Amino acid sequence: MREQPRTPADATPGSPLTQVDVLALSKASQAVSSELDLSKLIKTLLVIALESVGAQRAALILLRGDEPRIEAEAITGRDGVTVNFRQVFPTPDELPDSILRYVIRTQENIILDDASAPNQFSGDEYVKNKQARSVLCLPLVKQASLKGALYLENNLASHVFRPDRILVLKLLVSQAAISLDHARLYAELTQENSDRRKAEAALRASEQRWRKLFENSSAGIGLASSDGRIIAANLACQKMLGYTEKELQSLTLLEVTHEEDRAAVEARIAQCSEGQRRDWRVEKRYRRKDGNAIWADVSIGFVPSTAESNPAFFAAVIVDINERKRAEEELRQREISLREAQTELAHVSRVTTMGELAASIAHEVNQPLAGIVTNANAGLRWLAGQIPNLKEACEAFRRIIRDGNRAGDVISRMRTLLKKARGVKDRLDINEAIEEVVSLTQSEVQRNKVALRTELGADLPLVVGDRVQLQQVIMNLILNGMEAMSALENRERELVITTGSDEGDKVHVTVRDSGTGFDPLNAERIFDSFYTTKPGGLGMGLSISRSIIESHGGRLWAVSNDGPGSTFQFTL
């Protein structure tokens, strides 16, 4: 059978209170109304509520704005009533949400004599899960304004909350709503007074700390009025400027400022007065009492007026940087002298290395120039025959044009590299680039009696780079390898160029020779500019080659072979 919610008045119309009820109500009302401590009042109210109606559990819910919050709950146990202060928002695990919302919305009492029987709140999650039996929820109302609710329950038996007890509790709750409001107001006033006392104590402590800082600081500290007149200065500030505090109080900020810095100070004071800025930091000069100027690092803050008794003022922290400025000037003069010496040294160095650089560039373009001469001679021979072979002559001239363009490209790319400018990069087949270089070096290979072999990997990914610069690196490595084998007499001079795929999308190129090799301890040093192991070497080729590879996002390094010779390799 479903039991409908009802108010105490509906349940017991006109029921008179017994003398015992009146005495109990009088005592409870006096206990509730006489308590101003909010936590004690809540505890008293919950204990009386539990004992007066025979509930197992009670919860006091107060409104914080429009949201209900459980302030405290009381539970009856073997050792009496235990009150826990919670101050949490209610969840379906703690209170029947539908009942609480109904009471808050309608400001009506809810009484369920047997919550396990079908009723309009049977679907509530809390009612189902907790198997509540007797449930009572009363609104806390003061002058038609809802302050919260009082929730009570007994899960052991039904029909626990008798109408006469509910009527007593309802009257008590009316008094409690007033007392809770008064107690909360009293608590807020008490907290406000406590906060004010703490703030006053903190202010006094802050003033004491400020006074100690002001008096004992090694930095100068000064105060000035909003029009720039000096109000106070600590001992460090007095020593810095050579004035006593009394003498400073007769001066303004502008009067103690160096003449050349006064306009800037005056402009900043005006900006603060107009509200455009509040603080600034500047290095400026002061004029001491003895007429000497001193440099100082000054941090100034403008504190606007808050009341007639608290006028606006400037606060300045002044640090003497005269010694630092003197040291900076000496350092500046030394740097000027050093730059002049460096300029002279650079001039000497340029004059010294000009010939070496010219030889290095000649080394790079030697191959295409040799090709031009060879092809020009071949073209002349084809034309000088009894029957000129125009086809072969034209082919020779095309090769001359190709080699001439290549020589120009090498010089152009060399200039780009030396200027650290961005090269022209395209997607290219590294195998094709290597084969072109190999064909250009054939005459050198044959002249040096070198067995040149290529082992080029198949299906290599294209690389992004400057073809001429990369071919310049490959040619340099080939020529270095041949030169390293030039003195060999008793073994084969073998040069092997290999390509393959590395981890990810990298292409790996190696040039392995069977020459004299190098000291493994110098594996990195051989890439330094002007370092060379060759009698007539310049030490530029490998340095330029590494710069080219690194500008392509790759890496160039060298290792000694297990047998004779060395291997140079790079990745792109």
Residue pairs with C-beta under 8 A, 6 or more apart in sequence:
1 117
1 118
2 117
2 118
2 119
2 120
2 122
3 112
3 113
3 114
3 117
3 119
4 119
4 120
5 102
5 108
5 109
5 110
5 111
5 112
5 119
5 120
5 121
6 109
6 111
7 108
7 109
7 111
8 109
8 111
8 163
8 166
8 167
8 170
11 111
11 163
11 166
12 163
12 164
12 167
15 163
15 164
15 167
17 25
17 164
17 167
17 168
18 164
21 164
21 167
21 168
24 52
24 168
25 168
25 171
25 172
28 48
28 52
28 168
28 172
29 171
29 172
29 175
31 44
31 48
32 41
32 44
32 45
32 48
32 172
32 175
32 176
32 179
33 175
33 178
33 179
35 41
35 44
35 179
35 183
36 182
36 183
36 186
37 183
37 187
38 180
38 183
38 184
38 186
38 187
39 85
41 176
41 179
41 180
41 183
42 60
42 71
42 72
42 83
42 85
42 180
43 72
43 74
43 83
45 60
45 150
45 172
45 176
45 179
45 180
46 58
46 60
46 72
46 73
46 74
46 81
46 83
47 74
47 81
47 83
48 172
49 55
49 58
49 74
49 150
49 152
49 169
49 172
49 173
50 56
50 57
50 58
50 74
50 76
50 81
50 152
51 81
52 165
52 168
52 169
52 172
53 136
53 152
53 160
53 161
53 162
53 165
53 166
53 169
54 154
54 160
54 161
54 165
55 76
55 134
55 136
55 152
55 153
55 154
55 160
55 161
56 75
56 76
56 153
56 154
56 155
56 156
57 73
57 74
57 75
57 76
57 152
57 153
57 154
57 155
58 73
58 74
58 150
58 151
58 152
58 153
59 70
59 72
59 73
59 74
59 90
59 94
59 95
59 150
59 151
59 152
60 70
60 71
60 72
60 73
60 148
60 150
60 151
61 68
61 69
61 70
61 71
61 90
61 95
61 100
61 148
61 149
61 150
61 151
62 68
62 69
62 71
62 140
62 147
62 148
62 180
63 69
63 104
63 146
63 147
63 148
67 89
68 89
68 90
68 100
68 104
68 148
68 149
69 87
69 88
69 89
69 90
70 86
70 87
70 88
70 89
70 90
70 94
70 95
71 85
71 86
71 87
71 148
72 83
72 84
72 85
72 86
72 87
73 83
73 84
73 86
74 81
74 82
74 83
74 84
75 81
75 82
75 84
88 94
90 97
90 100
92 124
92 125
92 126
93 126
93 129
94 126
95 126
95 151
96 121
96 124
96 125
96 126
96 127
96 132
96 135
97 124
97 125
97 126
98 121
98 123
98 124
99 110
99 112
99 121
99 124
99 127
99 135
99 137
99 151
100 137
100 149
100 151
102 108
102 110
102 121
103 109
103 110
103 137
103 138
103 139
103 149
104 139
104 146
104 149
107 139
107 141
107 146
108 139
109 136
109 137
109 138
109 139
109 166
109 170
110 121
110 135
110 136
110 137
111 135
111 136
111 161
111 166
112 119
112 121
112 132
112 134
112 135
112 136
113 134
113 158
113 159
113 161
114 133
114 134
114 158
114 159
115 121
115 122
115 127
115 132
115 133
115 134
115 135
115 158
116 131
116 132
116 133
116 158
117 158
121 127
122 128
126 132
127 135
130 155
131 155
132 153
132 155
133 153
133 154
133 155
133 156
133 157
133 158
133 160
134 153
134 154
134 155
134 157
134 158
134 159
134 160
134 161
135 151
135 152
135 153
136 151
136 152
136 153
136 161
136 166
136 169
137 149
137 150
137 151
137 152
138 149
138 150
138 169
138 170
138 173
139 146
139 148
139 149
139 173
140 146
140 147
140 148
140 149
140 150
140 173
140 176
140 177
140 180
141 147
141 174
141 177
142 177
142 178
142 181
147 177
147 180
147 181
148 177
148 180
150 169
150 173
150 176
152 161
154 160
154 161
213 221
214 221
214 232
214 234
215 234
215 235
217 234
217 236
218 236
219 236
219 317
219 318
219 319
220 233
220 234
220 236
220 237
220 240
220 241
220 296
220 316
220 317
220 318
220 319
220 320
221 233
221 234
221 236
221 237
221 315
221 316
221 317
221 318
222 230
222 232
222 233
222 234
222 237
222 248
222 315
222 316
222 318
223 230
223 231
223 232
223 233
223 313
223 314
223 315
223 316
224 230
224 231
224 252
224 253
224 313
224 314
224 316
225 231
225 311
225 312
225 313
225 314
226 272
226 273
226 302
226 305
226 311
226 312
226 313
226 314
227 252
227 269
228 252
228 253
228 254
228 269
228 314
229 249
229 251
229 252
229 253
230 248
230 249
230 251
230 252
230 253
230 256
231 249
231 313
232 245
232 249
233 241
233 243
233 245
233 248
237 248
237 318
238 244
238 245
238 248
240 286
240 288
240 294
240 296
240 318
240 320
241 248
241 256
241 286
241 288
241 289
242 288
242 289
242 290
243 251
243 256
243 289
247 289
248 256
253 265
253 269
253 314
254 262
254 265
254 266
256 286
256 287
257 265
257 284
257 285
257 286
257 287
258 284
258 285
258 286
258 287
258 293
259 287
260 285
261 284
261 285
264 282
264 284
265 284
268 277
268 280
268 282
268 300
269 314
271 277
272 278
272 302
272 314
275 304
277 302
278 301
278 302
278 304
279 299
279 300
279 301
279 302
280 299
280 300
281 297
281 298
281 299
281 300
282 298
282 300
283 295
283 296
283 297
283 298
283 321
284 295
284 296
284 298
285 293
285 294
285 295
285 296
286 293
286 294
286 296
286 318
287 293
288 294
294 320
294 322
295 320
295 321
295 322
295 324
295 325
296 318
296 319
296 320
296 321
296 322
297 318
297 319
297 321
298 316
298 317
298 318
298 319
299 316
299 317
300 314
300 315
300 316
300 317
301 314
301 315
301 316
302 312
302 313
302 314
303 312
303 313
303 314
303 315
304 312
305 311
305 312
353 530
356 530
356 538
356 540
357 540
359 538
360 538
360 540
360 541
360 544
361 410
361 411
361 414
363 479
363 538
363 541
364 410
364 411
364 414
364 472
364 475
364 476
365 407
365 410
365 411
367 440
367 441
367 444
367 475
368 403
368 404
368 406
368 407
368 410
368 440
369 403
369 407
370 443
371 399
371 400
371 403
371 440
371 443
372 400
372 403
372 404
372 407
374 443
375 396
375 397
375 399
375 400
375 403
376 396
376 400
378 392
378 396
379 392
379 393
379 396
379 397
379 400
382 388
382 389
382 390
382 392
382 393
382 396
383 389
383 390
383 393
403 440
406 440
406 468
409 468
410 468
410 472
412 468
413 423
413 466
413 468
413 469
413 472
414 472
414 544
416 422
416 423
417 423
417 469
417 544
417 547
417 548
417 551
423 466
423 469
423 551
424 466
425 464
425 465
425 466
425 552
426 464
426 465
426 466
426 467
427 462
427 463
427 464
428 462
428 463
428 464
428 465
428 467
428 470
429 460
429 462
430 460
430 463
430 470
430 499
430 507
430 509
430 572
431 456
431 457
431 460
431 499
433 467
433 470
433 471
433 474
434 454
434 456
434 474
434 497
434 499
434 509
435 454
435 456
436 471
437 471
437 474
437 475
437 478
438 452
438 454
438 478
438 497
440 475
441 452
441 475
441 478
441 479
444 479
444 482
445 452
445 482
445 495
448 482
448 485
448 486
448 493
449 493
450 482
450 485
450 493
450 494
450 495
451 492
451 493
451 494
451 495
452 478
452 495
452 497
453 494
453 495
453 496
453 497
454 496
454 497
454 498
455 496
455 497
455 498
455 499
456 497
456 498
456 499
457 498
457 499
457 500
457 501
460 499
460 500
460 501
460 507
461 501
461 505
461 507
463 470
463 507
463 552
463 572
464 552
465 552
465 572
466 548
466 552
469 548
469 551
469 552
470 548
470 552
470 572
472 544
472 545
472 548
473 545
473 548
473 549
473 556
473 570
474 497
474 509
474 511
476 541
476 542
476 544
476 545
477 511
477 545
477 568
478 495
478 497
478 511
479 541
480 541
480 542
480 568
481 495
481 511
481 512
481 513
481 515
481 568
482 493
482 495
482 513
483 515
483 534
484 513
484 515
484 516
484 517
484 565
484 566
485 493
485 494
485 495
485 513
485 514
485 515
485 516
485 565
486 515
487 516
488 514
488 515
488 516
491 514
491 564
492 514
493 514
493 515
494 513
494 514
495 511
495 512
495 513
495 514
496 510
496 511
496 512
497 509
497 510
497 511
498 509
498 510
498 512
499 507
499 508
499 509
499 510
500 507
500 508
501 507
501 508
502 508
502 571
506 571
506 572
507 571
507 572
508 569
508 570
508 571
509 569
509 570
509 571
509 572
510 567
510 568
510 569
511 567
511 568
511 569
512 561
512 565
512 566
512 567
513 565
513 566
513 567
514 561
514 563
514 564
514 565
515 564
515 565
515 566
516 564
516 565
517 560
517 561
517 564
517 565
517 566
518 526
518 533
518 558
518 560
518 566
520 559
520 560
522 533
523 557
523 558
523 559
523 560
525 531
526 533
526 542
526 558
527 542
527 543
527 546
527 556
527 558
528 539
528 543
529 539
529 540
529 543
530 538
530 539
530 540
530 543
531 539
531 543
532 538
532 539
545 556
546 556
549 555
549 556
549 570
549 572
550 556
552 572
553 572
554 570
554 571
554 572
555 570
555 571
556 568
556 569
556 570
557 568
557 569
557 570
558 566
558 567
558 568
558 569
559 566
559 567
559 569
560 566
560 567
561 567
